Amino acid sequence: MPATSNVSNGMSVGVILGFPPAIAEELQQWRASFGDPMAGVIPAHITLVTTTPTQDWEATRAHVREVARRQAPFMITIAGTGTFRPVSPVVFINVEEGFGACVDLHEKLQTGPLQRDLPFSYHPHVTIAHDVAPESLDEAETVLKDYRATFPVVSMGLYEHDADGIWQLREELDFGTETENDAGTWSANADADGATASH
């Protein structure tokens, strides 16, 4: 179990859907090609819960585990590109199949110990360029406009945003099970089915 945090107001967590290793690696290479400095740091993923403060790690972990236990695996298709410009300098790949399931998961997760008001409506997506030159954003939006990949998601990752600003995986939670994994039990065999990202 991680230390709760060295700040007085608790810790911050996030929850993501990882990708099969081959797809994650391909998207990381594309992201790096657009000059995004985060390409080597942040694995390709779909965010379910963005950085969210919590006062109670145990309650948060129990809550996320319960949502995972009740969630059936589902298919994701990512296809085509979109952008949050001009509001935010981001180009992304759209979530096509599985969009509604991601929204539903987000709404279930963002309750209880993770309840908060968000500045924007939740929109599942896969970031492929962020905070790069406008021409690089244009390139990303054009080059990947015909990109498409489909894969199953069978788990989600619970992360802590640590004091150094790095996301640390604390637990990979399988969907539809009563698993009682401890934080330290996530290992390479967690993605043996190819349905989670290699971190």
LOZA-787228 format. One record per residue (C-alpha): z, y, x; residue number from 1. Coordinates in pm, whole numbers, padded with zeros to 5 digits. Layout:
BEGIN
@pz->Z	py->Y	px->X	k->NUM
...
! end
This chain:
BEGIN
@pz->00000	py->00000	px->00000	k->1
@pz->-00086	py->00344	px->00142	k->2
@pz->00171	py->00607	px->00213	k->3
@pz->00177	py->00831	px->-00088	k->4
@pz->00085	py->01143	px->00112	k->5
@pz->00233	py->01397	px->00343	k->6
@pz->00183	py->01677	px->00092	k->7
@pz->00447	py->01760	px->-00162	k->8
@pz->00226	py->01742	px->-00471	k->9
@pz->00121	py->01381	px->-00432	k->10
@pz->-00217	py->01248	px->-00327	k->11
@pz->-00579	py->01265	px->-00434	k->12
@pz->-00785	py->00964	px->-00534	k->13
@pz->-01140	py->00883	px->-00637	k->14
@pz->-01315	py->00585	px->-00793	k->15
@pz->-01673	py->00482	px->-00716	k->16
@pz->-01932	py->00215	px->-00778	k->17
@pz->-02071	py->00084	px->-00451	k->18
@pz->-02420	py->-00054	px->-00394	k->19
@pz->-02557	py->-00378	px->-00249	k->20
@pz->-02573	py->-00340	px->00131	k->21
@pz->-02954	py->-00336	px->00158	k->22
@pz->-02991	py->-00060	px->-00104	k->23
@pz->-02697	py->00138	px->00037	k->24
@pz->-02848	py->00124	px->00387	k->25
@pz->-03191	py->00233	px->00266	k->26
@pz->-03047	py->00529	px->00078	k->27
@pz->-02831	py->00626	px->00378	k->28
@pz->-03143	py->00631	px->00595	k->29
@pz->-03323	py->00850	px->00345	k->30
@pz->-03024	py->01086	px->00323	k->31
@pz->-03012	py->01114	px->00703	k->32
@pz->-03387	py->01185	px->00714	k->33
@pz->-03330	py->01496	px->00501	k->34
@pz->-03079	py->01625	px->00756	k->35
@pz->-02768	py->01567	px->00545	k->36
@pz->-02471	py->01559	px->00787	k->37
@pz->-02271	py->01342	px->00545	k->38
@pz->-02526	py->01060	px->00554	k->39
@pz->-02332	py->00866	px->00817	k->40
@pz->-01993	py->00931	px->00658	k->41
@pz->-02037	py->00875	px->00285	k->42
@pz->-02185	py->00543	px->00167	k->43
@pz->-02440	py->00556	px->-00116	k->44
@pz->-02249	py->00533	px->-00442	k->45
@pz->-02202	py->00650	px->-00799	k->46
@pz->-01884	py->00850	px->-00847	k->47
@pz->-01677	py->00754	px->-01151	k->48
@pz->-01376	py->00976	px->-01071	k->49
@pz->-01415	py->01264	px->-00830	k->50
@pz->-01126	py->01395	px->-00618	k->51
@pz->-00831	py->01385	px->-00858	k->52
@pz->-00468	py->01462	px->-00772	k->53
@pz->-00207	py->01210	px->-00881	k->54
@pz->00169	py->01222	px->-00866	k->55
@pz->00224	py->00848	px->-00893	k->56
@pz->00026	py->00603	px->-00681	k->57
@pz->00164	py->00291	px->-00849	k->58
@pz->00085	py->00420	px->-01198	k->59
@pz->-00263	py->00521	px->-01084	k->60
@pz->-00333	py->00183	px->-00928	k->61
@pz->-00206	py->00000	px->-01237	k->62
@pz->-00422	py->00221	px->-01460	k->63
@pz->-00741	py->00165	px->-01257	k->64
@pz->-00671	py->-00209	px->-01237	k->65
@pz->-00633	py->-00227	px->-01615	k->66
@pz->-00964	py->-00045	px->-01674	k->67
@pz->-01136	py->-00282	px->-01429	k->68
@pz->-00979	py->-00587	px->-01595	k->69
@pz->-01125	py->-00484	px->-01931	k->70
@pz->-01471	py->-00394	px->-01794	k->71
@pz->-01755	py->-00649	px->-01800	k->72
@pz->-02009	py->-00643	px->-01514	k->73
@pz->-02326	py->-00450	px->-01600	k->74
@pz->-02667	py->-00365	px->-01458	k->75
@pz->-02759	py->-00037	px->-01294	k->76
@pz->-03110	py->00096	px->-01248	k->77
@pz->-03152	py->00408	px->-01039	k->78
@pz->-03491	py->00576	px->-01070	k->79
@pz->-03655	py->00909	px->-01000	k->80
@pz->-03496	py->01230	px->-00875	k->81
@pz->-03314	py->01527	px->-01022	k->82
@pz->-03124	py->01828	px->-00896	k->83
@pz->-02822	py->02039	px->-00979	k->84
@pz->-02992	py->02349	px->-00838	k->85
@pz->-02936	py->02641	px->-00874	k->86
@pz->-02574	py->02566	px->-00964	k->87
@pz->-02524	py->02334	px->-00666	k->88
@pz->-02753	py->02252	px->-00369	k->89
@pz->-02779	py->01881	px->-00454	k->90
@pz->-03072	py->01646	px->-00508	k->91
@pz->-02995	py->01306	px->-00656	k->92
@pz->-03147	py->00984	px->-00785	k->93
@pz->-03099	py->00940	px->-01158	k->94
@pz->-02895	py->00662	px->-01312	k->95
@pz->-03124	py->00516	px->-01578	k->96
@pz->-02997	py->00178	px->-01699	k->97
@pz->-02617	py->00180	px->-01697	k->98
@pz->-02582	py->00555	px->-01755	k->99
@pz->-02379	py->00504	px->-02072	k->100
@pz->-02160	py->00237	px->-01910	k->101
@pz->-02080	py->00477	px->-01624	k->102
@pz->-01989	py->00754	px->-01868	k->103
@pz->-01771	py->00513	px->-02065	k->104
@pz->-01593	py->00397	px->-01747	k->105
@pz->-01542	py->00756	px->-01636	k->106
@pz->-01386	py->00847	px->-01971	k->107
@pz->-01151	py->00548	px->-01959	k->108
@pz->-01050	py->00617	px->-01598	k->109
@pz->-00997	py->00992	px->-01640	k->110
@pz->-00695	py->00936	px->-01868	k->111
@pz->-00325	py->00872	px->-01812	k->112
@pz->-00228	py->00945	px->-01450	k->113
@pz->-00585	py->01060	px->-01374	k->114
@pz->-00627	py->01291	px->-01673	k->115
@pz->-00764	py->01635	px->-01582	k->116
@pz->-01003	py->01902	px->-01705	k->117
@pz->-01332	py->01898	px->-01513	k->118
@pz->-01537	py->02214	px->-01449	k->119
@pz->-01861	py->02030	px->-01534	k->120
@pz->-01953	py->01749	px->-01771	k->121
@pz->-01965	py->01411	px->-01598	k->122
@pz->-02320	py->01312	px->-01499	k->123
@pz->-02356	py->00982	px->-01310	k->124
@pz->-02599	py->01015	px->-01019	k->125
@pz->-02663	py->00913	px->-00656	k->126
@pz->-02660	py->01208	px->-00415	k->127
@pz->-02938	py->01190	px->-00156	k->128
@pz->-02928	py->01546	px->-00018	k->129
@pz->-02649	py->01803	px->-00026	k->130
@pz->-02603	py->02137	px->00151	k->131
@pz->-02926	py->02113	px->00348	k->132
@pz->-03213	py->02362	px->00381	k->133
@pz->-03404	py->02435	px->00058	k->134
@pz->-03720	py->02277	px->00201	k->135
@pz->-03525	py->01958	px->00274	k->136
@pz->-03398	py->01953	px->-00083	k->137
@pz->-03757	py->01995	px->-00201	k->138
@pz->-03867	py->01709	px->00025	k->139
@pz->-03592	py->01478	px->-00103	k->140
@pz->-03681	py->01555	px->-00464	k->141
@pz->-04051	py->01483	px->-00401	k->142
@pz->-04040	py->01188	px->-00161	k->143
@pz->-03806	py->00977	px->-00376	k->144
@pz->-03944	py->01071	px->-00719	k->145
@pz->-04086	py->00718	px->-00761	k->146
@pz->-03786	py->00536	px->-00611	k->147
@pz->-03640	py->00258	px->-00827	k->148
@pz->-03378	py->-00009	px->-00771	k->149
@pz->-03187	py->-00240	px->-01006	k->150
@pz->-02869	py->-00429	px->-00926	k->151
@pz->-02551	py->-00561	px->-01090	k->152
@pz->-02216	py->-00389	px->-01052	k->153
@pz->-01917	py->-00621	px->-01069	k->154
@pz->-01641	py->-00407	px->-00919	k->155
@pz->-01531	py->-00053	px->-00840	k->156
@pz->-01352	py->00095	px->-00542	k->157
@pz->-01027	py->00293	px->-00560	k->158
@pz->-01014	py->00545	px->-00275	k->159
@pz->-00754	py->00780	px->-00133	k->160
@pz->-00856	py->01119	px->00001	k->161
@pz->-00638	py->01127	px->00310	k->162
@pz->-00482	py->01419	px->00497	k->163
@pz->-00784	py->01437	px->00730	k->164
@pz->-01023	py->01473	px->00438	k->165
@pz->-01158	py->01118	px->00479	k->166
@pz->-01204	py->00875	px->00190	k->167
@pz->-01016	py->00552	px->00255	k->168
@pz->-01082	py->00244	px->00041	k->169
@pz->-00748	py->00124	px->-00095	k->170
@pz->-00863	py->-00148	px->-00333	k->171
@pz->-01189	py->-00303	px->-00455	k->172
@pz->-01131	py->-00409	px->-00816	k->173
@pz->-01338	py->-00684	px->-00974	k->174
@pz->-01444	py->-00631	px->-01332	k->175
@pz->-01313	py->-00863	px->-01601	k->176
@pz->-01034	py->-01030	px->-01405	k->177
@pz->-00655	py->-01027	px->-01384	k->178
@pz->-00665	py->-00987	px->-01003	k->179
@pz->-00351	py->-00867	px->-00829	k->180
@pz->-00505	py->-00783	px->-00493	k->181
@pz->-00298	py->-00567	px->-00263	k->182
@pz->-00455	py->-00266	px->-00099	k->183
@pz->-00497	py->-00442	px->00231	k->184
@pz->-00681	py->-00747	px->00100	k->185
@pz->-01027	py->-00590	px->00070	k->186
@pz->-01253	py->-00744	px->00331	k->187
@pz->-01609	py->-00849	px->00394	k->188
@pz->-01579	py->-01132	px->00144	k->189
@pz->-01531	py->-00875	px->-00133	k->190
@pz->-01902	py->-00803	px->-00116	k->191
@pz->-02015	py->-01160	px->-00063	k->192
@pz->-02200	py->-01146	px->-00394	k->193
@pz->-02399	py->-00850	px->-00271	k->194
@pz->-02285	py->-00631	px->-00557	k->195
@pz->-02062	py->-00388	px->-00370	k->196
@pz->-02137	py->-00153	px->-00089	k->197
@pz->-02059	py->-00232	px->00270	k->198
@pz->-01817	py->00036	px->00380	k->199
! end
